[in-house]
Amino acid sequence: MVNHGIGVDLLDEMICGIRRFHEQDAEVRKSFYSRDMNKKVRYFSNNSLYRDPAANWRDSIGFFLTPDPPNPEEIPAVCR
């Protein structure tokens, strides 16, 4: 992102946090796995798995900030 007031150092640390999350043991990541759209922090695979004609496998972690951001305790420690 450019010209949004977010420093490059902060963006780099966000990417490092996501990398640390994905490098954890699968059992640790699994505790965040959910398809529940109401959760503020979700680890999921193929959000459109049941809609797309072909699977494009990808694992993602999402942080949903609106209307209310998650509490810090809800965010994986390696991503804080």
Secondary structure, 3 states (H helix, E strand, C coil): CCCCCCCHHHHHHHHHHHHHHHHCCHHHHHCCECCCCCCCEEEEECCCCCCCCCCCCCEEEEECCCCCCCCHHHCCHHHC
